[in-house]
Amino acid sequence: MTDGRTAAPPAADREGRNTFWLECHQVVIRVGWIFKTETIIMPAVLDAVVDSGFLRGLLPVLNRGGQSVPPLCFSGALARRPVKKWLLVRTSLAMAACFAVLAVVWGPLQASRPDLLAAVFLVVYAAFSSANGLNQLVAAALQGKLISPGRRGRAMVISVALGSVLAIIAAVLLLGPWLREPDGFPKIFAATAAFFALAALAPLMLDEHPDESRRAVVNGGGTATGFFTRSVTAARHGLALWRATIALDRALVRLSMVAACFSAVLMLFPHYQAFARDRLGSGTSSLLAWVVTQNAATGLASLVAGPVADRRGTRIVLVWLVALSSLTPLVVTALSLATHAVAVEWFWIVYVPLGLNPISLKLFTNYALELAPRAADHPRYVSIVGAALAAPFVLSPLVGLAVDVFGFRHVFVAGAAVIAAGAAIALGLPEPRHSPG
C-alpha cells in the first residue's frame, strides 16, 4: 500500500516551499537592484554621458512604458499558461542580459561616441524595462496562484527586509568603491547582470502544479501567417476583456486612478539627484549614502506594512503609503529654501520617504490580486493597474522640460499635490477581504 503522504506534499507544505523560493527570487533581485537603483544610479549613469533634463525625463517613460505595455499585451497569454515558473526564469535571464550588454559596450563607447552610448543606453534600458515588467507580471501571477492572501504581507516583509539588508551590505562593499572609480560603471552593470542571472535559479525549485483546463490554444498552424492571425485574434480578445473588466469593476477603476496619481512619484525621482548636483554641488560620493538610506527605509517600512496588511488588509496600508509618498517632493522643496550648508547636510533625508516606493508598488499588485474574482483574472488585473501607472508617463519629458524652464521647486510642489489627490481617492477603495463571497 502507498501512504498518501508520499504521493504529494500537503498543501500547507507546498505553499511554504513555494513561498520560500519566491522570497529567495525576490531577495536576490533586490540585491541586484541596488546596483541600478532607479531613483539614483540610473539618472546618474545617463548624466555621466549627457546632462539633459529632457533625456532624464525619458527614463520614467521607458521605465513605466516597458513595465506596463508588454505585460498588458501578454497578460492573456500568461493566464492561459498552465505552468508559469519557466517564464520567471526566462525573464530574469533577459534582465541579466540587458546589463551584460551595457557592461560590454560602456568602455569602448564612453570616450569615443558618447552620443551613441546615450542612445544604446536608452534602448537597452527600454528593453530591460520590458523584461522587468514581464518578470513582475509573472511573479505576481505565481504569487496569486501559490501564496494565499493572508501570507503575502509576510512574504513581502521577508523579501524586502532581508533583501534590503543584503543589498546595503553589497552596496557598502562593492557599489561604493566602484562609484569612486572613473571606470566603475561597467563593474556595476556586470554585478547587476550576475545577480539577476542568479535569481533565475530560484523559480526552478517551485512546486507548481499545472492549472486545470488552462491549456494554450494551438490552432492556426505553425506558419508565420498562422502566428500572425493568432496574435491579432488574441490581442482583440484581450482588449475586449480589458474593456469589459474596467466597465464592470468600479473598484478597479478607482485603484487605477490612484495608480495614475501615484505615478507622479515615479516621474519626479530622476530629478532629485540632478537637483542635488546642480544646486548643491553633490558628487558621486553622495550616491552611496542615498542608496543605503533609501534601502534601509524600504526594509524598515516593510516590517510595519507587511504585518498590518496581513492583519487589517492591504487597502489601509496602501492609503497611508500613497499619502506619505507625497512628502518626498515637499522635503526637496523645503531643502531648496534652506541655506546651502543645511541642504547639503540633510539631503539624505529625501530618500527616506522615497524608500516607500518599492513597497507601494508591491501593494498595488497585492491589492489588484485581491480585487480579481478568480485566479485566472490575476494577470489581467495586475496588467491594468500597471497600465494606469504608466499612462501619465507620456508627460514625463514635459516634466523634464518644465524643470529646465521653470525650475525644480514649482514642479515638485505640483507633483506633491497630484500624489496627495491619489491618497484622497484611495480612501474610497473597498476592502476585498470584507466582501461577501
PAPAVEX-59845 format. One record per residue (C-alpha): residue number from 1; x, y, z. Coordinates in pm, 1 decimal. Layout:
N
+-----+----------+----------+----------+
:   i :       px :       py :       pz :
+-----+----------+----------+----------+
: NUM :        X :        Y :        Z :
...
+-----+----------+----------+----------+
This chain:
437
+-----+----------+----------+----------+
:   i :       px :       py :       pz :
+-----+----------+----------+----------+
:   1 :      0.0 :      0.0 :      0.0 :
:   2 :    109.5 :    350.0 :    -69.6 :
:   3 :     88.9 :    606.8 :    203.2 :
:   4 :    -96.5 :    913.4 :     74.0 :
:   5 :    159.2 :   1141.4 :    231.4 :
:   6 :    427.9 :   1015.0 :     -4.4 :
:   7 :    222.3 :   1082.6 :   -315.7 :
:   8 :    225.3 :   1460.1 :   -282.8 :
:   9 :    320.8 :   1706.2 :    -12.3 :
:  10 :     34.2 :   1858.4 :    187.2 :
:  11 :    -97.6 :   2188.3 :     55.3 :
:  12 :     45.7 :   2380.2 :    353.2 :
:  13 :    392.7 :   2232.3 :    299.4 :
:  14 :    373.9 :   2305.6 :    -71.3 :
:  15 :    273.2 :   2665.3 :     -3.3 :
:  16 :    557.5 :   2702.0 :    245.4 :
:  17 :    810.9 :   2570.8 :     -4.2 :
:  18 :    682.8 :   2790.4 :   -285.0 :
:  19 :    675.0 :   3095.3 :    -58.9 :
:  20 :   1038.2 :   3030.9 :     38.2 :
:  21 :   1161.2 :   3008.9 :   -320.9 :
:  22 :    962.0 :   3309.4 :   -437.9 :
:  23 :   1111.1 :   3502.3 :   -146.2 :
:  24 :   1459.5 :   3385.4 :   -249.4 :
:  25 :   1396.8 :   3509.4 :   -602.3 :
:  26 :   1283.2 :   3849.4 :   -479.2 :
:  27 :   1571.1 :   3879.2 :   -230.1 :
:  28 :   1835.5 :   3819.7 :   -497.0 :
:  29 :   1656.6 :   4054.4 :   -738.7 :
:  30 :   1659.0 :   4321.9 :   -468.9 :
:  31 :   2032.8 :   4280.7 :   -411.0 :
:  32 :   2095.0 :   4320.8 :   -783.1 :
:  33 :   1854.3 :   4614.0 :   -795.2 :
:  34 :   2060.6 :   4827.2 :   -560.1 :
:  35 :   2332.2 :   4847.1 :   -826.2 :
:  36 :   2080.1 :   5005.0 :  -1064.7 :
:  37 :   1853.6 :   5198.1 :   -826.5 :
:  38 :   1604.7 :   5383.7 :  -1045.8 :
:  39 :   1593.1 :   5691.0 :   -827.2 :
:  40 :   1969.6 :   5739.4 :   -800.7 :
:  41 :   2202.5 :   5522.2 :  -1008.3 :
:  42 :   2024.7 :   5520.2 :  -1345.9 :
:  43 :   1985.0 :   5901.1 :  -1367.2 :
:  44 :   2349.6 :   5936.4 :  -1262.4 :
:  45 :   2455.6 :   5693.4 :  -1536.9 :
:  46 :   2272.1 :   5894.5 :  -1803.2 :
:  47 :   2404.3 :   6224.9 :  -1667.0 :
:  48 :   2756.1 :   6082.5 :  -1690.1 :
:  49 :   2701.8 :   6062.6 :  -2066.6 :
:  50 :   2485.1 :   6369.4 :  -2133.1 :
:  51 :   2330.5 :   6615.9 :  -1888.2 :
:  52 :   1981.4 :   6683.6 :  -2021.2 :
:  53 :   1656.2 :   6728.7 :  -1833.3 :
:  54 :   1465.2 :   6612.0 :  -2139.4 :
:  55 :   1660.2 :   6284.5 :  -2173.0 :
:  56 :   1643.6 :   6236.1 :  -1797.4 :
:  57 :   1268.0 :   6274.8 :  -1829.2 :
:  58 :   1265.5 :   5987.6 :  -2079.1 :
:  59 :   1383.0 :   5742.4 :  -1813.7 :
:  60 :   1045.6 :   5720.3 :  -1635.0 :
:  61 :    868.7 :   5693.4 :  -1972.8 :
:  62 :   1081.3 :   5397.5 :  -2077.9 :
:  63 :   1062.0 :   5250.3 :  -1729.2 :
:  64 :    685.7 :   5252.5 :  -1686.6 :
:  65 :    612.2 :   5201.5 :  -2056.0 :
:  66 :    816.3 :   4883.3 :  -2055.9 :
:  67 :    665.6 :   4770.0 :  -1727.4 :
:  68 :    307.4 :   4822.0 :  -1845.1 :
:  69 :    255.7 :   4783.1 :  -2221.3 :
:  70 :    424.4 :   4441.1 :  -2268.7 :
:  71 :    253.8 :   4297.0 :  -1956.8 :
:  72 :    -81.4 :   4434.1 :  -2074.2 :
:  73 :    -37.0 :   4261.0 :  -2410.6 :
:  74 :     93.6 :   3938.5 :  -2255.7 :
:  75 :   -149.4 :   3902.2 :  -1964.6 :
:  76 :   -397.0 :   3693.1 :  -2161.0 :
:  77 :   -130.7 :   3451.2 :  -2283.0 :
:  78 :      8.7 :   3423.1 :  -1931.3 :
:  79 :   -332.6 :   3338.4 :  -1790.5 :
:  80 :   -357.9 :   3050.2 :  -2039.1 :
:  81 :    -18.3 :   2908.0 :  -1941.0 :
:  82 :    -74.6 :   2601.2 :  -1721.3 :
:  83 :    280.4 :   2630.1 :  -1574.3 :
:  84 :    430.0 :   2975.8 :  -1530.0 :
:  85 :    759.7 :   2931.4 :  -1345.3 :
:  86 :    964.8 :   2885.5 :  -1663.5 :
:  87 :    865.0 :   3234.5 :  -1775.0 :
:  88 :   1003.5 :   3372.4 :  -1449.4 :
:  89 :   1334.1 :   3201.9 :  -1529.4 :
:  90 :   1343.0 :   3341.7 :  -1882.8 :
:  91 :   1251.4 :   3698.1 :  -1789.9 :
:  92 :   1511.6 :   3702.2 :  -1510.6 :
:  93 :   1776.9 :   3591.6 :  -1760.8 :
:  94 :   1657.6 :   3857.2 :  -2006.6 :
:  95 :   1703.5 :   4123.6 :  -1737.8 :
:  96 :   2055.6 :   3995.2 :  -1677.9 :
:  97 :   2135.8 :   4000.9 :  -2049.5 :
:  98 :   2047.4 :   4370.1 :  -2079.2 :
:  99 :   2300.4 :   4474.3 :  -1817.4 :
: 100 :   2558.9 :   4234.8 :  -1956.6 :
: 101 :   2532.2 :   4428.1 :  -2285.7 :
: 102 :   2587.8 :   4759.1 :  -2104.4 :
: 103 :   2890.1 :   4617.5 :  -1922.7 :
: 104 :   3046.5 :   4523.5 :  -2257.3 :
: 105 :   2974.7 :   4838.0 :  -2462.7 :
: 106 :   3024.9 :   5107.7 :  -2197.4 :
: 107 :   3404.7 :   5126.2 :  -2204.7 :
: 108 :   3456.6 :   5135.3 :  -2585.1 :
: 109 :   3182.8 :   5394.0 :  -2644.1 :
: 110 :   3216.6 :   5628.8 :  -2345.8 :
: 111 :   3520.3 :   5816.6 :  -2473.4 :
: 112 :   3476.6 :   5785.2 :  -2849.6 :
: 113 :   3099.6 :   5806.8 :  -2908.9 :
: 114 :   2909.8 :   5941.9 :  -2607.0 :
: 115 :   2611.9 :   6025.8 :  -2830.4 :
: 116 :   2589.3 :   5665.0 :  -2949.5 :
: 117 :   2638.5 :   5542.4 :  -2591.5 :
: 118 :   2345.0 :   5753.3 :  -2473.9 :
: 119 :   2126.5 :   5605.3 :  -2749.4 :
: 120 :   2239.8 :   5249.1 :  -2670.7 :
: 121 :   2177.8 :   5306.6 :  -2300.7 :
: 122 :   1821.3 :   5426.0 :  -2361.3 :
: 123 :   1745.2 :   5134.4 :  -2596.9 :
: 124 :   1886.1 :   4877.5 :  -2353.3 :
: 125 :   1704.0 :   5048.4 :  -2066.0 :
: 126 :   1377.2 :   5019.7 :  -2259.4 :
: 127 :   1442.6 :   4650.1 :  -2328.6 :
: 128 :   1525.9 :   4590.6 :  -1963.3 :
: 129 :   1209.3 :   4768.0 :  -1850.5 :
: 130 :   1000.9 :   4542.1 :  -2075.4 :
: 131 :   1172.4 :   4229.4 :  -1941.4 :
: 132 :   1128.8 :   4358.0 :  -1587.1 :
: 133 :    761.0 :   4432.1 :  -1645.5 :
: 134 :    701.7 :   4078.7 :  -1769.8 :
: 135 :    907.9 :   3943.3 :  -1480.6 :
: 136 :    693.5 :   4128.2 :  -1228.1 :
: 137 :    372.5 :   4016.7 :  -1400.1 :
: 138 :    477.6 :   3651.0 :  -1390.1 :
: 139 :    595.2 :   3682.6 :  -1028.2 :
: 140 :    260.2 :   3838.2 :   -933.6 :
: 141 :     67.7 :   3561.8 :  -1111.3 :
: 142 :    273.9 :   3296.8 :   -933.6 :
: 143 :    221.3 :   3472.8 :   -601.5 :
: 144 :   -153.0 :   3485.6 :   -659.7 :
: 145 :   -151.0 :   3117.5 :   -755.1 :
: 146 :     83.9 :   2980.5 :   -489.1 :
: 147 :     50.8 :   3210.4 :   -183.5 :
: 148 :   -274.5 :   3281.6 :     -0.1 :
: 149 :   -372.1 :   3649.9 :     60.6 :
: 150 :   -313.5 :   3631.0 :    436.2 :
: 151 :     51.4 :   3532.0 :    387.5 :
: 152 :    151.9 :   3778.3 :    114.9 :
: 153 :    236.9 :   4054.3 :    361.2 :
: 154 :    471.5 :   3821.9 :    547.7 :
: 155 :    633.8 :   3719.8 :    220.4 :
: 156 :    683.7 :   4087.4 :    137.2 :
: 157 :    842.9 :   4154.2 :    476.4 :
: 158 :   1095.6 :   3874.5 :    436.7 :
: 159 :   1185.2 :   3950.2 :     76.9 :
: 160 :   1206.4 :   4327.6 :    122.8 :
: 161 :   1364.4 :   4340.6 :    470.0 :
: 162 :   1620.0 :   4065.2 :    412.9 :
: 163 :   1681.8 :   4186.5 :     59.4 :
: 164 :   1741.0 :   4540.2 :    184.3 :
: 165 :   1995.1 :   4426.3 :    445.7 :
: 166 :   2188.4 :   4216.9 :    194.1 :
: 167 :   2162.9 :   4492.5 :    -66.5 :
: 168 :   2306.9 :   4750.2 :    174.6 :
: 169 :   2598.0 :   4517.7 :    252.9 :
: 170 :   2661.8 :   4470.2 :   -119.3 :
: 171 :   2641.9 :   4845.9 :   -173.2 :
: 172 :   2892.5 :   4923.5 :    100.1 :
: 173 :   3137.7 :   4652.5 :     -7.9 :
: 174 :   3109.0 :   4687.7 :   -386.2 :
: 175 :   2895.2 :   4976.9 :   -509.9 :
: 176 :   3066.1 :   5245.4 :   -300.7 :
: 177 :   3421.1 :   5169.6 :   -420.1 :
: 178 :   3306.4 :   5131.1 :   -780.7 :
: 179 :   3127.6 :   5467.9 :   -776.8 :
: 180 :   3455.5 :   5629.9 :   -677.4 :
: 181 :   3637.4 :   5475.3 :   -972.7 :
: 182 :   3641.2 :   5666.2 :  -1304.1 :
: 183 :   3561.0 :   5343.4 :  -1492.3 :
: 184 :   3336.7 :   5184.1 :  -1231.4 :
: 185 :   3010.6 :   5170.6 :  -1426.0 :
: 186 :   3097.1 :   4851.1 :  -1625.4 :
: 187 :   3161.2 :   4671.9 :  -1294.9 :
: 188 :   2826.5 :   4793.2 :  -1161.3 :
: 189 :   2648.7 :   4667.5 :  -1473.1 :
: 190 :   2825.2 :   4330.4 :  -1455.5 :
: 191 :   2728.7 :   4282.3 :  -1090.2 :
: 192 :   2366.6 :   4368.3 :  -1172.2 :
: 193 :   2364.0 :   4111.4 :  -1451.5 :
: 194 :   2519.5 :   3845.8 :  -1225.5 :
: 195 :   2258.1 :   3886.4 :   -950.1 :
: 196 :   1965.4 :   3882.7 :  -1193.6 :
: 197 :   2104.2 :   3564.4 :  -1351.8 :
: 198 :   2141.4 :   3410.5 :  -1006.8 :
: 199 :   1778.3 :   3497.4 :   -930.2 :
: 200 :   1673.0 :   3285.6 :  -1228.8 :
: 201 :   1770.1 :   2971.6 :  -1037.4 :
: 202 :   1509.4 :   3007.5 :   -760.5 :
: 203 :   1195.7 :   2953.8 :   -975.4 :
: 204 :   1335.2 :   2614.9 :  -1083.6 :
: 205 :   1263.0 :   2489.9 :   -730.4 :
: 206 :    894.2 :   2589.0 :   -728.2 :
: 207 :    641.8 :   2308.4 :   -684.4 :
: 208 :    386.9 :   2445.6 :   -930.7 :
: 209 :    100.4 :   2222.9 :  -1038.3 :
: 210 :    -41.3 :   2288.0 :  -1387.7 :
: 211 :   -360.7 :   2490.8 :  -1397.1 :
: 212 :   -656.9 :   2272.4 :  -1481.9 :
: 213 :   -830.0 :   2333.6 :  -1814.5 :
: 214 :   -599.5 :   2623.5 :  -1899.5 :
: 215 :   -409.7 :   2485.9 :  -2194.8 :
: 216 :   -266.8 :   2702.9 :  -2466.2 :
: 217 :   -464.8 :   2704.4 :  -2789.1 :
: 218 :   -255.7 :   2580.9 :  -3078.9 :
: 219 :   -496.2 :   2626.3 :  -3368.4 :
: 220 :   -386.1 :   2821.2 :  -3672.6 :
: 221 :    -88.0 :   2611.7 :  -3776.9 :
: 222 :    280.0 :   2677.1 :  -3738.9 :
: 223 :    321.2 :   2915.1 :  -4030.9 :
: 224 :    404.0 :   3282.5 :  -3997.8 :
: 225 :     54.7 :   3363.4 :  -4123.9 :
: 226 :    -99.2 :   3140.6 :  -3859.0 :
: 227 :    112.1 :   3300.0 :  -3587.1 :
: 228 :     12.0 :   3648.8 :  -3700.6 :
: 229 :   -354.8 :   3550.3 :  -3713.1 :
: 230 :   -341.1 :   3403.9 :  -3362.6 :
: 231 :   -161.0 :   3713.4 :  -3232.3 :
: 232 :   -417.8 :   3952.9 :  -3379.9 :
: 233 :   -706.8 :   3741.3 :  -3253.1 :
: 234 :   -552.6 :   3720.0 :  -2905.3 :
: 235 :   -491.3 :   4096.6 :  -2897.1 :
: 236 :   -852.0 :   4171.9 :  -2995.4 :
: 237 :   -985.4 :   3924.3 :  -2740.7 :
: 238 :   -759.1 :   4068.8 :  -2472.2 :
: 239 :   -869.1 :   4424.4 :  -2549.2 :
: 240 :  -1233.0 :   4321.2 :  -2523.8 :
: 241 :  -1165.2 :   4157.7 :  -2187.0 :
: 242 :   -985.2 :   4467.0 :  -2054.5 :
: 243 :  -1274.2 :   4691.9 :  -2157.7 :
: 244 :  -1531.1 :   4458.9 :  -2003.4 :
: 245 :  -1332.2 :   4429.5 :  -1681.3 :
: 246 :  -1295.0 :   4805.5 :  -1643.7 :
: 247 :  -1663.6 :   4860.6 :  -1722.4 :
: 248 :  -1778.3 :   4610.7 :  -1458.5 :
: 249 :  -1534.7 :   4670.4 :  -1172.0 :
: 250 :  -1559.5 :   5019.0 :  -1022.8 :
: 251 :  -1305.7 :   4935.5 :   -753.7 :
: 252 :  -1051.4 :   4854.7 :  -1024.3 :
: 253 :  -1123.5 :   5188.3 :  -1192.2 :
: 254 :  -1069.3 :   5372.7 :   -862.5 :
: 255 :   -748.4 :   5179.6 :   -798.6 :
: 256 :   -630.2 :   5273.0 :  -1147.7 :
: 257 :   -697.7 :   5641.0 :  -1071.6 :
: 258 :   -490.6 :   5613.0 :   -753.8 :
: 259 :   -212.0 :   5446.8 :   -951.5 :
: 260 :   -221.0 :   5722.6 :  -1213.4 :
: 261 :   -180.8 :   5988.9 :   -944.8 :
: 262 :     93.5 :   5789.2 :   -773.9 :
: 263 :    288.0 :   5785.6 :  -1099.1 :
: 264 :    391.8 :   6144.6 :  -1020.4 :
: 265 :    624.5 :   5993.2 :   -758.4 :
: 266 :    796.3 :   5793.3 :  -1029.4 :
: 267 :    813.0 :   6081.1 :  -1278.1 :
: 268 :    990.5 :   6308.1 :  -1032.1 :
: 269 :   1255.7 :   6072.1 :   -897.2 :
: 270 :   1520.2 :   6123.4 :  -1171.9 :
: 271 :   1530.2 :   6493.4 :  -1091.1 :
: 272 :   1619.2 :   6466.4 :   -721.7 :
: 273 :   1982.1 :   6371.6 :   -769.7 :
: 274 :   2002.9 :   6628.5 :  -1053.3 :
: 275 :   1879.6 :   6895.3 :   -810.4 :
: 276 :   2142.9 :   6793.2 :   -557.6 :
: 277 :   2414.3 :   6802.8 :   -821.9 :
: 278 :   2313.1 :   7131.1 :   -988.2 :
: 279 :   2202.7 :   7328.4 :   -682.3 :
: 280 :   2404.7 :   7173.9 :   -400.5 :
: 281 :   2717.2 :   7055.9 :   -579.2 :
: 282 :   2679.7 :   6694.4 :   -465.8 :
: 283 :   2901.5 :   6444.9 :   -647.2 :
: 284 :   2902.3 :   6069.8 :   -700.0 :
: 285 :   3040.4 :   6025.8 :   -349.5 :
: 286 :   2693.7 :   6110.1 :   -215.0 :
: 287 :   2517.2 :   5841.1 :   -419.2 :
: 288 :   2613.4 :   5557.9 :   -185.3 :
: 289 :   2468.8 :   5732.4 :    121.3 :
: 290 :   2143.1 :   5796.9 :    -63.9 :
: 291 :   2119.6 :   5437.4 :   -188.5 :
: 292 :   2179.0 :   5299.6 :    161.0 :
: 293 :   1926.6 :   5540.7 :    314.7 :
: 294 :   1655.3 :   5451.0 :     65.3 :
: 295 :   1704.9 :   5075.7 :    103.9 :
: 296 :   1716.5 :   5098.7 :    482.1 :
: 297 :   1390.1 :   5294.8 :    478.5 :
: 298 :   1233.6 :   5034.6 :    249.8 :
: 299 :   1338.4 :   4749.5 :    477.2 :
: 300 :   1217.8 :   4917.8 :    794.2 :
: 301 :    887.3 :   5025.8 :    641.7 :
: 302 :    820.2 :   4671.4 :    522.0 :
: 303 :    839.8 :   4548.5 :    882.6 :
: 304 :    531.3 :   4756.1 :    956.2 :
: 305 :    348.7 :   4746.7 :    622.7 :
: 306 :    360.8 :   4367.5 :    577.8 :
: 307 :    210.1 :   4258.7 :    913.0 :
: 308 :    -53.2 :   4534.0 :    905.8 :
: 309 :   -152.9 :   4433.2 :    551.8 :
: 310 :   -191.9 :   4070.1 :    662.2 :
: 311 :   -397.7 :   4158.5 :    971.2 :
: 312 :   -603.5 :   4459.0 :    860.1 :
: 313 :   -596.7 :   4433.8 :    481.6 :
: 314 :   -390.7 :   4580.8 :    200.6 :
: 315 :   -618.4 :   4879.7 :    143.9 :
: 316 :   -540.2 :   5076.3 :    460.7 :
: 317 :   -166.0 :   5032.5 :    416.6 :
: 318 :   -186.2 :   5143.2 :     53.5 :
: 319 :   -373.8 :   5460.6 :    150.6 :
: 320 :   -108.3 :   5555.9 :    405.9 :
: 321 :    184.5 :   5478.5 :    178.0 :
: 322 :     45.7 :   5690.0 :   -106.5 :
: 323 :    -18.1 :   5977.4 :    133.9 :
: 324 :    330.8 :   5959.3 :    284.6 :
: 325 :    487.4 :   5943.4 :    -61.9 :
: 326 :    369.2 :   6298.9 :   -125.2 :
: 327 :    623.5 :   6414.1 :    133.7 :
: 328 :    924.6 :   6346.1 :    -88.7 :
: 329 :    890.0 :   6642.0 :   -328.8 :
: 330 :    787.8 :   6864.5 :    -37.1 :
: 331 :   1105.2 :   6771.8 :    152.4 :
: 332 :   1315.2 :   6861.9 :   -152.3 :
: 333 :   1126.8 :   7192.0 :   -183.5 :
: 334 :   1185.7 :   7271.0 :    183.9 :
: 335 :   1558.0 :   7199.7 :    144.6 :
: 336 :   1569.1 :   7433.6 :   -154.3 :
: 337 :   1458.8 :   7713.7 :     81.2 :
: 338 :   1722.5 :   7630.6 :    341.9 :
: 339 :   2081.1 :   7752.3 :    347.7 :
: 340 :   2327.8 :   7570.2 :    126.9 :
: 341 :   2508.9 :   7410.6 :    422.2 :
: 342 :   2185.7 :   7280.4 :    577.4 :
: 343 :   2056.9 :   7149.2 :    244.0 :
: 344 :   2379.7 :   6959.9 :    173.4 :
: 345 :   2393.4 :   6810.6 :    521.4 :
: 346 :   2030.3 :   6696.2 :    526.3 :
: 347 :   1963.5 :   6599.9 :    164.4 :
: 348 :   1986.2 :   6229.8 :    253.8 :
: 349 :   1651.1 :   6262.2 :    430.3 :
: 350 :   1481.7 :   6296.0 :     89.5 :
: 351 :   1540.2 :   5925.9 :     33.9 :
: 352 :   1355.9 :   5819.6 :    349.5 :
: 353 :   1001.8 :   5869.0 :    210.2 :
: 354 :   1134.5 :   5766.5 :   -131.5 :
: 355 :   1204.1 :   5426.8 :     23.6 :
: 356 :    827.8 :   5371.7 :     39.7 :
: 357 :    805.2 :   5344.9 :   -340.3 :
: 358 :    900.1 :   4974.9 :   -377.3 :
: 359 :    655.0 :   4874.5 :   -102.7 :
: 360 :    378.7 :   5086.2 :   -255.9 :
: 361 :    425.4 :   4921.1 :   -595.5 :
: 362 :    411.7 :   4575.8 :   -434.8 :
: 363 :     91.8 :   4667.9 :   -253.0 :
: 364 :    -68.0 :   4796.9 :   -573.7 :
: 365 :     -2.2 :   4448.3 :   -711.7 :
: 366 :   -126.6 :   4269.6 :   -398.3 :
: 367 :   -444.2 :   4477.9 :   -388.2 :
: 368 :   -510.1 :   4409.4 :   -757.6 :
: 369 :   -471.1 :   4036.2 :   -686.9 :
: 370 :   -730.3 :   4060.7 :   -408.9 :
: 371 :   -974.2 :   4251.2 :   -629.5 :
: 372 :   -959.8 :   3985.7 :   -901.8 :
: 373 :  -1258.0 :   3749.6 :   -860.3 :
: 374 :  -1067.4 :   3443.8 :   -992.1 :
: 375 :   -705.0 :   3332.4 :  -1015.6 :
: 376 :   -736.8 :   3336.2 :  -1394.5 :
: 377 :   -804.9 :   3712.0 :  -1373.0 :
: 378 :   -485.4 :   3789.9 :  -1178.7 :
: 379 :   -263.5 :   3874.4 :  -1480.2 :
: 380 :   -530.2 :   4097.8 :  -1634.8 :
: 381 :   -597.7 :   4293.4 :  -1313.3 :
: 382 :   -227.0 :   4341.0 :  -1242.6 :
: 383 :   -157.2 :   4449.9 :  -1600.4 :
: 384 :   -445.6 :   4701.8 :  -1599.3 :
: 385 :   -312.1 :   4866.5 :  -1283.2 :
: 386 :     35.7 :   4866.4 :  -1437.0 :
: 387 :   -102.4 :   5041.0 :  -1744.5 :
: 388 :   -267.6 :   5302.5 :  -1521.4 :
: 389 :     68.7 :   5365.3 :  -1354.8 :
: 390 :    228.8 :   5412.2 :  -1695.1 :
: 391 :    -34.2 :   5617.2 :  -1879.5 :
: 392 :     64.1 :   5958.3 :  -1731.6 :
: 393 :    427.1 :   5895.8 :  -1824.4 :
: 394 :    373.5 :   6039.8 :  -2169.7 :
: 395 :    404.1 :   6369.6 :  -1979.0 :
: 396 :    739.9 :   6280.0 :  -1823.4 :
: 397 :    954.8 :   6450.0 :  -2091.8 :
: 398 :    741.1 :   6760.7 :  -2042.2 :
: 399 :    813.1 :   6739.5 :  -1669.3 :
: 400 :   1182.9 :   6737.5 :  -1755.2 :
: 401 :   1136.8 :   7039.8 :  -1979.9 :
: 402 :    937.8 :   7214.9 :  -1705.7 :
: 403 :   1229.7 :   7159.6 :  -1468.7 :
: 404 :   1464.4 :   7316.8 :  -1725.0 :
: 405 :   1231.6 :   7613.7 :  -1787.2 :
: 406 :   1060.6 :   7684.0 :  -1453.3 :
: 407 :   1298.4 :   7526.7 :  -1204.5 :
: 408 :   1268.0 :   7237.8 :   -962.9 :
: 409 :   1054.4 :   7399.3 :   -694.3 :
: 410 :    732.5 :   7458.0 :   -889.4 :
: 411 :    741.3 :   7111.8 :  -1044.6 :
: 412 :    796.1 :   6940.0 :   -708.3 :
: 413 :    506.0 :   7122.5 :   -538.6 :
: 414 :    269.9 :   7036.3 :   -825.0 :
: 415 :    379.0 :   6673.0 :   -807.4 :
: 416 :    310.4 :   6658.3 :   -432.7 :
: 417 :    -43.1 :   6787.4 :   -491.5 :
: 418 :   -113.1 :   6516.8 :   -750.5 :
: 419 :     12.7 :   6240.9 :   -519.3 :
: 420 :   -196.4 :   6372.8 :   -230.5 :
: 421 :   -502.2 :   6367.2 :   -458.6 :
: 422 :   -431.4 :   5999.4 :   -520.2 :
: 423 :   -434.6 :   5933.6 :   -146.5 :
: 424 :   -770.7 :   6108.9 :   -116.5 :
: 425 :   -914.9 :   5892.5 :   -395.9 :
: 426 :   -774.7 :   5580.4 :   -228.2 :
: 427 :   -989.2 :   5647.0 :     78.9 :
: 428 :  -1290.0 :   5528.4 :   -121.9 :
: 429 :  -1139.2 :   5189.0 :   -208.0 :
: 430 :  -1322.2 :   4884.0 :    -66.6 :
: 431 :  -1163.4 :   4616.0 :    148.0 :
: 432 :  -1184.1 :   4296.5 :    -65.1 :
: 433 :  -1142.8 :   4063.7 :    234.6 :
: 434 :  -1464.2 :   4201.3 :    384.5 :
: 435 :  -1667.1 :   4148.9 :     67.7 :
: 436 :  -1933.7 :   3876.1 :     72.6 :
: 437 :  -1849.6 :   3553.5 :   -106.8 :
+-----+----------+----------+----------+
